Amino acid sequence: MYAALLAAAPALAQQPYPGRPVTIVVPFSPGTGIDILARTLGERFNARWSVPVVVENRPGASGNIGAEAAAHAAPDGYTLLMTATSFATNVALARQLPYDPQKSFAPVAVVATGTLALVVAPTSPGKTIKEFVELVRAKPGALNYASTGNGTVQHLTMELLKQALGIDLVHVPYKANAGAITDVAGGHVEAMITPLHTAGPLVKQNRLRMLAVLSAERSPVFPSVPTLKEEGFPDLEVAVWYAMLVPAGTPQPVVAQLNSEVQEILSTHEVQEALAKQGLAPVGGPPERLAELLRSELARWPRVVAKAGIKAD
């Protein structure tokens, strides 16, 4: 009996990955964009692997609760973390995190990115980004901008823009995007940074004016809207991004397999269409691409926060 168990042990140890259910930790609530994206991947993983793939929502503390849970999970490839831009901005805002954003995780892949845009009311005297900057410079500290809350990506991106362009706008935080964008459309607040797909319907209805996109190239959805660089401003690129990580120490072959699976899924027309409906573009690439993105983002946002004097709520 003992000999039989010993003989079976190597076979069990070499069981192909994944051999049991996989959990994708989402550090935000069900129904959010990142949750939909995780479930899109999870359904394809399930079909490819023929093992259950469960999305576990662990919201709270701007994503830190879920990230901590994933960081402390066994590094065996059976716990994955779907995360977003806030993973990097949290470092700039928190005095101490219950994990190290680089040492506690191994990068798998950048899954998708979304374009950010600067919008104003259609009645704004600033009809172009240059006119808008001139308007704000003529009235320093007199005009406002909206965001979806203190410390959010929209807030920090506008602060970065202010620093790069040398303009002075007053921050007005809202509890949700709907109220913020409605007040911008109504002319109650001067401007806002928002995901392009969120502003898109209001732009098409002439309820908002889109002045510029914060991407390297123009958006195919709004090809007439220029980039900042095209308008003669600093080459400032900011995007919302979504990525997959695993606990540090996860075997490299498992990371490589996950990376390959993600890239194959992202290459399908079905998934590309699903992402487009969320205003996202598939990215992929090797784990090193995500590692470089994290290095860049983790260096960028603390500088912005320190210069702007932003404090966490």
Summary of the structure (lengths in Angstrom):
residues: 313
radius of gyration: 21.6
end to end distance: 61.7
largest distance: 86.2
contacts: 1033
relative contact order: 0.18
helix: 44%
strand: 21%
